[in-house]
Amino acid sequence: MLTARVWTGFIVGAVVIAATLLGGLWYETLMLVICSVGFWELLAIRGIAPFRLPAVAGWLVLYLCFFSGTGFLLQPHWFMLLLFIFLLIPVLTKNDSSFADAAFIWFGSLWIGLSFYFLLQLRLDQPNGFWLFLFVLLTIWATDIGAYFVGRWLKGPKIWPVISPNKTVAGTLGGIVFAFLVGVLFSIFHSNLAMWGLFSVLLSALGQLGDFAESALKRTYGVKDSGRLLPGHGGMLDRFDSLIVAGPAAYLLSSHLISLFSGGTG
């Protein structure tokens, strides 16, 4: 299983880095594919058919978020129209889909769609977008590697057994230490150890919280993995759960950190 996990991780990593390096339509297409598959998996976790009425409304919101970000949410007429559509879902389906289903789809489409919108902006809307995205990617990968191997080596108490029974305190801290090393590496080429070190620690912690959030979601619905698309990893959400929290945070925090630590723009 570890061999499958390593090979899958290598192939996925190579594709993501290549698309990120190429930028433009290549990167946007990859993000769109991951976003779409991730939402499909999210619907499947709750057992919602992907092309029935409730889900169709979710796909609409998903792509509005992906392509326009918070734009339509800031327009009261569009926002209320979409909200009204979701409120009508139980009525139109004669309670075949509940209010809980409608709320789940509404939340999921906003979460996944906006997360990938900000991942788009991180790469395409920043002067050093490639390096910023690469930094986030390496920080998340280093966190995963550190958490896995340090956790297996030191073992010790579990950090949150009700949510994720295999994760340990040592593994969580090990992931943060490995992520900090990425910050040290970037500071060599882009200056300002304090900024890159703090940035890496923040993103590592947020990424792990994203991992816990997805674990809580799966545990709520009695699902082990979000899918089976990626051997050794599970589904697309399993592979990118940390990135879709850390990436948007990096986009929103980067300008503030650069202002705080002047001279750290690289």
One Martini backbone bead per residue (centre of mass of N, CA, C, O) as a GRO file, in nm:
protein
  266
    1MET     BB    1   0.057   0.063  -0.020
    2LEU     BB    2   0.300   0.253  -0.004
    3THR     BB    3   0.381   0.227  -0.300
    4ALA     BB    4   0.118   0.341  -0.418
    5ARG     BB    5   0.136   0.611  -0.268
    6VAL     BB    6   0.402   0.708  -0.389
    7TRP     BB    7   0.332   0.692  -0.692
    8THR     BB    8   0.083   0.869  -0.683
    9GLY     BB    9   0.220   1.117  -0.559
   10PHE     BB   10   0.425   1.158  -0.788
   11ILE     BB   11   0.227   1.197  -1.024
   12VAL     BB   12   0.055   1.423  -0.906
   13GLY     BB   13   0.289   1.617  -0.849
   14ALA     BB   14   0.388   1.644  -1.143
   15VAL     BB   15   0.127   1.760  -1.259
   16VAL     BB   16   0.100   2.008  -1.075
   17ILE     BB   17   0.376   2.138  -1.136
   18ALA     BB   18   0.345   2.161  -1.442
   19ALA     BB   19   0.086   2.338  -1.440
   20THR     BB   20   0.209   2.564  -1.267
   21LEU     BB   21   0.441   2.638  -1.458
   22LEU     BB   22   0.258   2.703  -1.708
   23GLY     BB   23  -0.012   2.794  -1.647
   24GLY     BB   24  -0.297   2.921  -1.709
   25LEU     BB   25  -0.492   2.692  -1.862
   26TRP     BB   26  -0.357   2.450  -1.729
   27TYR     BB   27  -0.415   2.528  -1.436
   28GLU     BB   28  -0.719   2.582  -1.458
   29THR     BB   29  -0.798   2.298  -1.551
   30LEU     BB   30  -0.694   2.139  -1.310
   31MET     BB   31  -0.865   2.285  -1.095
   32LEU     BB   32  -1.138   2.211  -1.223
   33VAL     BB   33  -1.112   1.906  -1.199
   34ILE     BB   34  -1.066   1.887  -0.892
   35CYS     BB   35  -1.319   2.038  -0.811
   36SER     BB   36  -1.527   1.846  -0.946
   37VAL     BB   37  -1.443   1.582  -0.809
   38GLY     BB   38  -1.471   1.681  -0.518
   39PHE     BB   39  -1.778   1.736  -0.533
   40TRP     BB   40  -1.865   1.457  -0.613
   41GLU     BB   41  -1.757   1.324  -0.352
   42LEU     BB   42  -1.926   1.488  -0.155
   43LEU     BB   43  -2.198   1.382  -0.250
   44ALA     BB   44  -2.133   1.075  -0.201
   45ILE     BB   45  -2.103   1.084   0.108
   46ARG     BB   46  -2.434   1.149   0.123
   47GLY     BB   47  -2.587   1.019  -0.134
   48ILE     BB   48  -2.586   1.219  -0.385
   49ALA     BB   49  -2.699   1.274  -0.680
   50PRO     BB   50  -2.525   1.453  -0.933
   51PHE     BB   51  -2.806   1.500  -1.151
   52ARG     BB   52  -2.997   1.612  -0.962
   53LEU     BB   53  -3.149   1.889  -0.863
   54PRO     BB   54  -2.979   1.960  -0.610
   55ALA     BB   55  -2.699   1.927  -0.752
   56VAL     BB   56  -2.733   2.130  -0.982
   57ALA     BB   57  -2.732   2.374  -0.793
   58GLY     BB   58  -2.446   2.316  -0.689
   59TRP     BB   59  -2.293   2.342  -0.957
   60LEU     BB   60  -2.362   2.635  -1.003
   61VAL     BB   61  -2.223   2.749  -0.750
   62LEU     BB   62  -1.946   2.632  -0.793
   63TYR     BB   63  -1.887   2.790  -1.070
   64LEU     BB   64  -1.933   3.070  -0.964
   65CYS     BB   65  -1.702   3.057  -0.761
   66PHE     BB   66  -1.466   2.972  -0.944
   67PHE     BB   67  -1.500   3.229  -1.156
   68SER     BB   68  -1.601   3.476  -0.925
   69GLY     BB   69  -1.622   3.411  -0.640
   70THR     BB   70  -1.771   3.663  -0.436
   71GLY     BB   71  -1.940   3.829  -0.635
   72PHE     BB   72  -2.237   3.704  -0.609
   73LEU     BB   73  -2.252   3.735  -0.293
   74LEU     BB   74  -2.249   4.068  -0.324
   75GLN     BB   75  -2.530   4.015  -0.474
   76PRO     BB   76  -2.837   4.013  -0.349
   77HIS     BB   77  -3.012   3.898  -0.580
   78TRP     BB   78  -2.850   3.640  -0.641
   79PHE     BB   79  -2.830   3.528  -0.358
   80MET     BB   80  -3.140   3.506  -0.300
   81LEU     BB   81  -3.211   3.327  -0.537
   82LEU     BB   82  -3.036   3.084  -0.461
   83LEU     BB   83  -3.146   3.045  -0.177
   84PHE     BB   84  -3.440   2.994  -0.270
   85ILE     BB   85  -3.381   2.740  -0.432
   86PHE     BB   86  -3.283   2.574  -0.188
   87LEU     BB   87  -3.547   2.602  -0.022
   88LEU     BB   88  -3.719   2.444  -0.260
   89ILE     BB   89  -3.615   2.154  -0.282
   90PRO     BB   90  -3.815   1.994  -0.095
   91VAL     BB   91  -4.063   2.077  -0.259
   92LEU     BB   92  -3.980   1.980  -0.554
   93THR     BB   93  -3.912   1.675  -0.422
   94LYS     BB   94  -4.108   1.590  -0.197
   95ASN     BB   95  -3.878   1.525   0.028
   96ASP     BB   96  -3.648   1.360  -0.106
   97SER     BB   97  -3.510   1.628  -0.027
   98SER     BB   98  -3.373   1.780   0.225
   99PHE     BB   99  -3.264   2.040   0.410
  100ALA     BB  100  -2.996   1.899   0.470
  101ASP     BB  101  -2.916   1.859   0.177
  102ALA     BB  102  -2.924   2.157   0.092
  103ALA     BB  103  -2.713   2.255   0.299
  104PHE     BB  104  -2.483   2.071   0.207
  105ILE     BB  105  -2.464   2.177  -0.085
  106TRP     BB  106  -2.425   2.473  -0.025
  107PHE     BB  107  -2.168   2.446   0.145
  108GLY     BB  108  -1.997   2.272  -0.054
  109SER     BB  109  -1.995   2.472  -0.295
  110LEU     BB  110  -1.857   2.702  -0.143
  111TRP     BB  111  -1.607   2.561  -0.038
  112ILE     BB  112  -1.490   2.446  -0.303
  113GLY     BB  113  -1.515   2.690  -0.496
  114LEU     BB  114  -1.355   2.905  -0.326
  115SER     BB  115  -1.095   2.750  -0.286
  116PHE     BB  116  -1.025   2.734  -0.598
  117TYR     BB  117  -1.028   3.031  -0.654
  118PHE     BB  118  -0.783   3.099  -0.463
  119LEU     BB  119  -0.587   2.910  -0.610
  120LEU     BB  120  -0.592   3.067  -0.868
  121GLN     BB  121  -0.497   3.343  -0.752
  122LEU     BB  122  -0.227   3.254  -0.635
  123ARG     BB  123  -0.104   3.198  -0.929
  124LEU     BB  124  -0.244   3.434  -1.133
  125ASP     BB  125  -0.252   3.710  -0.917
  126GLN     BB  126   0.060   3.696  -0.869
  127PRO     BB  127   0.381   3.789  -0.916
  128ASN     BB  128   0.477   3.507  -0.740
  129GLY     BB  129   0.283   3.255  -0.791
  130PHE     BB  130   0.458   3.006  -0.830
  131TRP     BB  131   0.620   3.026  -0.560
  132LEU     BB  132   0.379   3.029  -0.371
  133PHE     BB  133   0.255   2.760  -0.455
  134LEU     BB  134   0.508   2.589  -0.406
  135PHE     BB  135   0.526   2.650  -0.108
  136VAL     BB  136   0.257   2.527  -0.026
  137LEU     BB  137   0.303   2.246  -0.140
  138LEU     BB  138   0.565   2.178   0.021
  139THR     BB  139   0.443   2.223   0.300
  140ILE     BB  140   0.229   1.999   0.281
  141TRP     BB  141   0.416   1.765   0.213
  142ALA     BB  142   0.600   1.792   0.461
  143THR     BB  143   0.377   1.747   0.665
  144ASP     BB  144   0.296   1.462   0.577
  145ILE     BB  145   0.575   1.330   0.610
  146GLY     BB  146   0.632   1.408   0.903
  147ALA     BB  147   0.375   1.287   1.031
  148TYR     BB  148   0.416   0.995   0.940
  149PHE     BB  149   0.713   0.928   1.044
  150VAL     BB  150   0.705   1.044   1.331
  151GLY     BB  151   0.455   0.889   1.424
  152ARG     BB  152   0.578   0.602   1.376
  153TRP     BB  153   0.832   0.642   1.558
  154LEU     BB  154   0.704   0.776   1.838
  155LYS     BB  155   0.416   0.801   1.872
  156GLY     BB  156   0.189   0.811   2.116
  157PRO     BB  157  -0.040   1.027   2.162
  158LYS     BB  158  -0.337   1.124   2.067
  159ILE     BB  159  -0.491   1.412   1.937
  160TRP     BB  160  -0.789   1.298   1.780
  161PRO     BB  161  -0.955   1.012   1.802
  162VAL     BB  162  -1.253   1.082   1.719
  163ILE     BB  163  -1.156   1.181   1.428
  164SER     BB  164  -0.829   1.067   1.421
  165PRO     BB  165  -0.689   0.773   1.536
  166ASN     BB  166  -0.379   0.791   1.393
  167LYS     BB  167  -0.311   1.061   1.517
  168THR     BB  168  -0.041   1.238   1.657
  169VAL     BB  169   0.137   1.460   1.830
  170ALA     BB  170   0.410   1.400   1.700
  171GLY     BB  171   0.315   1.417   1.405
  172THR     BB  172   0.214   1.707   1.409
  173LEU     BB  173   0.487   1.835   1.495
  174GLY     BB  174   0.655   1.708   1.268
  175GLY     BB  175   0.509   1.855   1.038
  176ILE     BB  176   0.590   2.143   1.128
  177VAL     BB  177   0.896   2.105   1.113
  178PHE     BB  178   0.912   2.030   0.813
  179ALA     BB  179   0.781   2.294   0.716
  180PHE     BB  180   0.998   2.485   0.829
  181LEU     BB  181   1.220   2.387   0.632
  182VAL     BB  182   1.089   2.522   0.389
  183GLY     BB  183   1.120   2.807   0.496
  184VAL     BB  184   1.428   2.798   0.506
  185LEU     BB  185   1.476   2.743   0.207
  186PHE     BB  186   1.331   3.005   0.101
  187SER     BB  187   1.513   3.210   0.257
  188ILE     BB  188   1.770   3.165   0.087
  189PHE     BB  189   1.628   3.285  -0.191
  190HIS     BB  190   1.411   3.519  -0.042
  191SER     BB  191   1.445   3.585   0.228
  192ASN     BB  192   1.334   3.593   0.542
  193LEU     BB  193   1.291   3.376   0.788
  194ALA     BB  194   1.052   3.478   0.956
  195MET     BB  195   0.836   3.472   0.736
  196TRP     BB  196   0.867   3.178   0.623
  197GLY     BB  197   0.843   3.036   0.895
  198LEU     BB  198   0.563   3.138   0.977
  199PHE     BB  199   0.414   3.055   0.722
  200SER     BB  200   0.467   2.747   0.742
  201VAL     BB  201   0.333   2.701   1.017
  202LEU     BB  202   0.051   2.805   0.949
  203LEU     BB  203  -0.003   2.615   0.704
  204SER     BB  204   0.035   2.351   0.853
  205ALA     BB  205  -0.191   2.390   1.061
  206LEU     BB  206  -0.422   2.441   0.857
  207GLY     BB  207  -0.391   2.180   0.695
  208GLN     BB  208  -0.451   1.990   0.937
  209LEU     BB  209  -0.735   2.100   0.984
  210GLY     BB  210  -0.841   2.012   0.708
  211ASP     BB  211  -0.800   1.713   0.762
  212PHE     BB  212  -0.986   1.697   1.011
  213ALA     BB  213  -1.243   1.795   0.871
  214GLU     BB  214  -1.264   1.557   0.671
  215SER     BB  215  -1.267   1.336   0.887
  216ALA     BB  216  -1.530   1.431   1.021
  217LEU     BB  217  -1.708   1.398   0.776
  218LYS     BB  218  -1.662   1.093   0.729
  219ARG     BB  219  -1.748   1.000   1.014
  220THR     BB  220  -2.041   1.101   1.001
  221TYR     BB  221  -2.086   0.896   0.726
  222GLY     BB  222  -1.909   0.630   0.731
  223VAL     BB  223  -1.629   0.708   0.578
  224LYS     BB  224  -1.305   0.645   0.478
  225ASP     BB  225  -1.326   0.758   0.181
  226SER     BB  226  -1.399   0.980  -0.083
  227GLY     BB  227  -1.245   0.760  -0.268
  228ARG     BB  228  -1.069   0.563  -0.559
  229LEU     BB  229  -0.877   0.721  -0.762
  230LEU     BB  230  -0.622   0.709  -0.550
  231PRO     BB  231  -0.387   0.506  -0.484
  232GLY     BB  232  -0.331   0.521  -0.129
  233HIS     BB  233  -0.544   0.786  -0.081
  234GLY     BB  234  -0.818   0.777  -0.252
  235GLY     BB  235  -0.935   1.074  -0.298
  236MET     BB  236  -0.924   1.399  -0.383
  237LEU     BB  237  -0.988   1.509  -0.098
  238ASP     BB  238  -0.768   1.346   0.049
  239ARG     BB  239  -0.528   1.494  -0.109
  240PHE     BB  240  -0.663   1.820  -0.086
  241ASP     BB  241  -0.758   1.912   0.205
  242SER     BB  242  -0.516   2.098   0.286
  243LEU     BB  243  -0.495   2.289   0.036
  244ILE     BB  244  -0.801   2.413   0.058
  245VAL     BB  245  -0.689   2.580   0.312
  246ALA     BB  246  -0.393   2.686   0.269
  247GLY     BB  247  -0.419   2.837  -0.002
  248PRO     BB  248  -0.622   3.064   0.070
  249ALA     BB  249  -0.455   3.162   0.312
  250ALA     BB  250  -0.209   3.248   0.146
  251TYR     BB  251  -0.352   3.462  -0.022
  252LEU     BB  252  -0.463   3.636   0.228
  253LEU     BB  253  -0.167   3.658   0.388
  254SER     BB  254   0.077   3.746   0.214
  255SER     BB  255   0.054   4.059   0.211
  256HIS     BB  256   0.072   4.091   0.521
  257LEU     BB  257   0.350   3.957   0.563
  258ILE     BB  258   0.511   4.139   0.372
  259SER     BB  259   0.447   4.399   0.530
  260LEU     BB  260   0.561   4.307   0.804
  261PHE     BB  261   0.814   4.185   0.623
  262SER     BB  262   1.022   4.365   0.500
  263GLY     BB  263   1.194   4.216   0.221
  264GLY     BB  264   1.006   3.930   0.151
  265THR     BB  265   0.940   3.905  -0.176
  266GLY     BB  266   1.194   3.805  -0.374
   0.00000   0.00000   0.00000
